[in-house]
Amino acid sequence: MKITVCIGSSCHIKGSRQVVEGLQYLISEHNLGDKVELSGTFCMGKCKDGVCVTVDDKFHSVTPESVDDFFEKNVLSVVK
């Protein structure tokens, strides 16, 4: 599974750093480092939608407050 987080200026202002840190923590906490690849990219072209995140090319809008819920629904439920 590949998770890509936008780290462009608009998403950075909306909390992309906190989203990345939250995902890094959750991936480590659930010992998924061998199953989940986390990377960053610049603008995905959907700046108005918040922090842009893709999971295997499927788009999601994530906030620092919704990282846990996003991870549970879109990563844990798929990987385990």
VOKE-851660 format. One record per residue: residue number from 1; x, y, z of N, C-alpha, C, CB in turn. Coordinates in steps of 0.05 Angstrom, whole numbers, plus 5000, padded with zeros to 4 digits. Each point is the difference from the previous one (the first is absolute). Glycine has a CB too. Layout:
<nodes>
+-----+------+------+------+------+------+------+------+------+------+------+------+------+
:   i :  n_X :  n_Y :  n_Z : ca_X : ca_Y : ca_Z :  c_X :  c_Y :  c_Z : cb_X : cb_Y : cb_Z :
+-----+------+------+------+------+------+------+------+------+------+------+------+------+
: NUM :    X :    Y :    Z :    X :    Y :    Z :    X :    Y :    Z :    X :    Y :    Z :
...
+-----+------+------+------+------+------+------+------+------+------+------+------+------+
</nodes>
This chain:
<nodes>
+-----+------+------+------+------+------+------+------+------+------+------+------+------+
:   i :  n_X :  n_Y :  n_Z : ca_X : ca_Y : ca_Z :  c_X :  c_Y :  c_Z : cb_X : cb_Y : cb_Z :
+-----+------+------+------+------+------+------+------+------+------+------+------+------+
:   1 : 5017 : 4977 : 5000 : 4983 : 5023 : 5000 : 5018 : 5025 : 5000 : 4963 : 4975 : 5024 :
:   2 : 5030 : 5044 : 4959 : 5015 : 5025 : 4999 : 4982 : 5023 : 5008 : 5030 : 4981 : 4964 :
:   3 : 4979 : 5035 : 5056 : 4986 : 5024 : 5009 : 5018 : 5023 : 4992 : 4976 : 4976 : 5039 :
:   4 : 5012 : 5044 : 4947 : 5014 : 5024 : 4992 : 4986 : 5024 : 5012 : 5017 : 4978 : 4957 :
:   5 : 4998 : 5039 : 5056 : 4989 : 5024 : 5012 : 5011 : 5025 : 4986 : 4996 : 4976 : 5045 :
:   6 : 4987 : 5042 : 4948 : 5009 : 5025 : 4988 : 5014 : 5017 : 5021 : 4962 : 4998 : 4966 :
:   7 : 5061 : 5012 : 5027 : 5015 : 5018 : 5018 : 5004 : 5027 : 4987 : 5023 : 4960 : 5021 :
:   8 : 4960 : 5046 : 4959 : 5001 : 5026 : 4987 : 4991 : 5022 : 5019 : 4992 : 4978 : 4956 :
:   9 : 5011 : 5047 : 5036 : 4995 : 5023 : 5018 : 4972 : 5000 : 5011 : 5034 : 5025 : 4975 :
:  10 : 4945 : 4971 : 5009 : 4973 : 5001 : 5009 : 4994 : 4978 : 5020 : 4986 : 5020 : 4957 :
:  11 : 5023 : 4956 : 5037 : 4995 : 4978 : 5019 : 5018 : 5003 : 5025 : 4988 : 4970 : 4961 :
:  12 : 5036 : 5041 : 5036 : 5017 : 5005 : 5023 : 4986 : 5019 : 5020 : 5041 : 4994 : 4971 :
:  13 : 4947 : 5027 : 5018 : 4985 : 5019 : 5018 : 4977 : 4986 : 5014 : 5013 : 5038 : 4969 :
:  14 : 4975 : 4942 : 5018 : 4977 : 4986 : 5011 : 5008 : 4976 : 5018 : 4974 : 5013 : 4960 :
:  15 : 5052 : 4983 : 5044 : 5009 : 4980 : 5019 : 5012 : 4975 : 4989 : 4966 : 5017 : 5027 :
:  16 : 5046 : 4984 : 4949 : 5011 : 4975 : 4988 : 5022 : 4988 : 5017 : 4988 : 5017 : 4955 :
:  17 : 5028 : 5001 : 5058 : 5021 : 4989 : 5017 : 4989 : 4983 : 5023 : 5028 : 5040 : 4989 :
:  18 : 4951 : 4970 : 5024 : 4988 : 4984 : 5021 : 4987 : 4975 : 4990 : 4991 : 5042 : 5025 :
:  19 : 4998 : 4959 : 4951 : 4988 : 4975 : 4988 : 5023 : 4980 : 4995 : 4963 : 5027 : 4978 :
:  20 : 5059 : 4982 : 5011 : 5023 : 4982 : 4995 : 5009 : 4988 : 5026 : 5014 : 5026 : 4959 :
:  21 : 4990 : 4991 : 5061 : 5010 : 4990 : 5026 : 4981 : 4980 : 5012 : 5024 : 5043 : 5007 :
:  22 : 4950 : 4963 : 4991 : 4980 : 4981 : 5011 : 5000 : 4973 : 4985 : 4972 : 5039 : 5012 :
:  23 : 5031 : 4962 : 4962 : 5001 : 4975 : 4985 : 5025 : 4985 : 5006 : 4973 : 5021 : 4964 :
:  24 : 5050 : 4993 : 5039 : 5025 : 4986 : 5007 : 4997 : 4986 : 5026 : 5026 : 5035 : 4975 :
:  25 : 4962 : 4978 : 5045 : 4996 : 4988 : 5026 : 4982 : 4976 : 4998 : 5006 : 5045 : 5021 :
:  26 : 4971 : 4957 : 4965 : 4981 : 4978 : 4999 : 5011 : 4977 : 4984 : 4964 : 5033 : 5002 :
:  27 : 5051 : 4971 : 4977 : 5013 : 4979 : 4985 : 5019 : 4985 : 5018 : 4995 : 5025 : 4957 :
:  28 : 5021 : 4989 : 5058 : 5019 : 4988 : 5019 : 4986 : 4986 : 5022 : 5033 : 5035 : 4989 :
:  29 : 4947 : 4977 : 5023 : 4985 : 4989 : 5023 : 4987 : 4973 : 4992 : 4992 : 5047 : 5017 :
:  30 : 4999 : 4951 : 4959 : 4987 : 4975 : 4991 : 5019 : 4981 : 4985 : 4957 : 5026 : 4997 :
:  31 : 5069 : 4980 : 5004 : 5020 : 4983 : 4987 : 4994 : 4995 : 4970 : 5009 : 4979 : 5045 :
:  32 : 4984 : 5042 : 4941 : 4993 : 4997 : 4972 : 5021 : 5011 : 4981 : 4952 : 5003 : 5014 :
:  33 : 5072 : 5002 : 4996 : 5021 : 5012 : 4984 : 5007 : 4983 : 4975 : 5017 : 5020 : 5041 :
:  34 : 4979 : 4954 : 4961 : 5006 : 4983 : 4977 : 4976 : 4998 : 4980 : 5032 : 4974 : 5030 :
:  35 : 4945 : 5036 : 4978 : 4976 : 4998 : 4983 : 4991 : 5027 : 4989 : 4987 : 4960 : 5027 :
:  36 : 5021 : 5062 : 4986 : 4991 : 5026 : 4993 : 5024 : 5018 : 4993 : 4959 : 4995 : 5029 :
:  37 : 5040 : 5016 : 4947 : 5020 : 5019 : 4991 : 4988 : 5028 : 5002 : 5022 : 4967 : 4969 :
:  38 : 4992 : 5051 : 5047 : 4990 : 5027 : 5003 : 5019 : 5019 : 4986 : 4979 : 4989 : 5044 :
:  39 : 5010 : 5028 : 4939 : 5017 : 5019 : 4986 : 4986 : 5027 : 4998 : 5021 : 4963 : 4973 :
:  40 : 4994 : 5057 : 5018 : 4989 : 5027 : 4997 : 5002 : 5008 : 4971 : 5012 : 5012 : 5047 :
:  41 : 4972 : 5007 : 4945 : 5000 : 5011 : 4973 : 4991 : 5029 : 5002 : 4991 : 4955 : 4979 :
:  42 : 5015 : 5060 : 5000 : 4990 : 5027 : 4998 : 4973 : 5000 : 4986 : 5047 : 5019 : 5000 :
:  43 : 4941 : 5003 : 4997 : 4972 : 5004 : 4992 : 4987 : 4978 : 4984 : 5012 : 5047 : 5001 :
:  44 : 4965 : 4944 : 5009 : 4984 : 4980 : 4987 : 4977 : 5013 : 4984 : 5011 : 4967 : 5036 :
:  45 : 4988 : 5060 : 4965 : 4980 : 5015 : 4985 : 4972 : 5002 : 5013 : 5025 : 4985 : 4961 :
:  46 : 4973 : 5007 : 5064 : 4974 : 5002 : 5014 : 5004 : 5016 : 5026 : 4985 : 4955 : 4981 :
:  47 : 5028 : 5068 : 5016 : 5007 : 5016 : 5024 : 4977 : 5007 : 5018 : 5037 : 5018 : 4973 :
:  48 : 4940 : 4987 : 5015 : 4976 : 5008 : 5016 : 4990 : 4978 : 5018 : 4988 : 5032 : 4964 :
:  49 : 5021 : 4943 : 5031 : 4989 : 4977 : 5015 : 5015 : 4993 : 5025 : 4985 : 4984 : 4957 :
:  50 : 5033 : 5033 : 5053 : 5014 : 4995 : 5024 : 5026 : 4985 : 4995 : 4957 : 4998 : 5024 :
:  51 : 5053 : 4988 : 4996 : 5024 : 4984 : 4996 : 4993 : 4977 : 4981 : 5020 : 5013 : 5046 :
:  52 : 4992 : 4987 : 4931 : 4995 : 4979 : 4980 : 5017 : 4976 : 5005 : 4988 : 5035 : 4966 :
:  53 : 4998 : 4942 : 5036 : 5014 : 4974 : 5005 : 4989 : 4980 : 4980 : 5007 : 5011 : 5050 :
:  54 : 5010 : 4973 : 4939 : 4991 : 4978 : 4983 : 5009 : 4973 : 5013 : 5001 : 5029 : 4958 :
:  55 : 4981 : 4952 : 5040 : 5006 : 4972 : 5009 : 4998 : 4984 : 4975 : 4983 : 5006 : 5048 :
:  56 : 5039 : 4984 : 4942 : 5000 : 4985 : 4974 : 4984 : 5015 : 4979 : 5004 : 4956 : 5025 :
:  57 : 5002 : 5070 : 4972 : 4988 : 5017 : 4980 : 4971 : 5008 : 5005 : 5032 : 4980 : 4968 :
:  58 : 4956 : 5012 : 5054 : 4973 : 5009 : 5007 : 5002 : 5025 : 5018 : 4981 : 4952 : 4996 :
:  59 : 5006 : 5070 : 4995 : 5002 : 5025 : 5014 : 4984 : 5002 : 5026 : 5008 : 5021 : 4956 :
:  60 : 5004 : 4992 : 5064 : 4987 : 5005 : 5026 : 5008 : 5028 : 5009 : 5000 : 4951 : 5012 :
:  61 : 4983 : 5062 : 5003 : 5006 : 5025 : 5013 : 5002 : 4994 : 5030 : 4976 : 5028 : 4964 :
:  62 : 5047 : 4979 : 5047 : 5006 : 4993 : 5028 : 5008 : 5025 : 5015 : 5014 : 4953 : 4987 :
:  63 : 4978 : 5049 : 5038 : 5009 : 5021 : 5017 : 5017 : 4988 : 5023 : 4959 : 5029 : 4989 :
:  64 : 5056 : 4988 : 5025 : 5015 : 4989 : 5023 : 4981 : 4986 : 5020 : 5035 : 5036 : 4993 :
:  65 : 4941 : 4975 : 5009 : 4981 : 4989 : 5019 : 4987 : 4973 : 4991 : 4990 : 5047 : 5015 :
:  66 : 5011 : 4948 : 4959 : 4986 : 4976 : 4989 : 5020 : 4978 : 4993 : 4964 : 5030 : 4983 :
:  67 : 5062 : 4973 : 5023 : 5020 : 4980 : 4992 : 4993 : 4973 : 5012 : 5035 : 5036 : 4998 :
:  68 : 4958 : 4962 : 5027 : 4995 : 4974 : 5013 : 4977 : 4986 : 4986 : 5017 : 5018 : 5044 :
:  69 : 4961 : 4996 : 4952 : 4977 : 4989 : 4987 : 5006 : 4992 : 4971 : 4970 : 5028 : 5029 :
:  70 : 5044 : 4989 : 4957 : 5009 : 4994 : 4972 : 5016 : 4974 : 4999 : 5000 : 5049 : 4989 :
:  71 : 5019 : 4949 : 5030 : 5018 : 4977 : 5001 : 4985 : 4974 : 5005 : 5037 : 5030 : 5016 :
:  72 : 4944 : 4972 : 5003 : 4984 : 4976 : 5007 : 4983 : 4991 : 4977 : 5000 : 5015 : 5047 :
:  73 : 4987 : 5003 : 4939 : 4982 : 4993 : 4979 : 5013 : 4993 : 4973 : 4968 : 5030 : 5022 :
:  74 : 5055 : 4984 : 4972 : 5012 : 4997 : 4974 : 5026 : 4984 : 4999 : 4978 : 5042 : 4989 :
:  75 : 5033 : 4953 : 5035 : 5025 : 4985 : 5000 : 4997 : 4974 : 5016 : 5026 : 5043 : 4997 :
:  76 : 4967 : 4959 : 5028 : 4997 : 4976 : 5017 : 4980 : 4980 : 4989 : 5013 : 5028 : 5039 :
:  77 : 4964 : 4983 : 4952 : 4979 : 4982 : 4991 : 5008 : 4985 : 4974 : 4967 : 5030 : 5021 :
:  78 : 5052 : 4982 : 4964 : 5008 : 4988 : 4975 : 5024 : 4982 : 5003 : 4983 : 5040 : 4977 :
:  79 : 5036 : 4968 : 5040 : 5025 : 4985 : 5003 : 4997 : 4975 : 5017 : 5024 : 5043 : 4996 :
:  80 : 4959 : 4958 : 5025 : 4999 : 4978 : 5018 : 4981 : 4978 : 4991 : 5010 : 5031 : 5036 :
+-----+------+------+------+------+------+------+------+------+------+------+------+------+
</nodes>
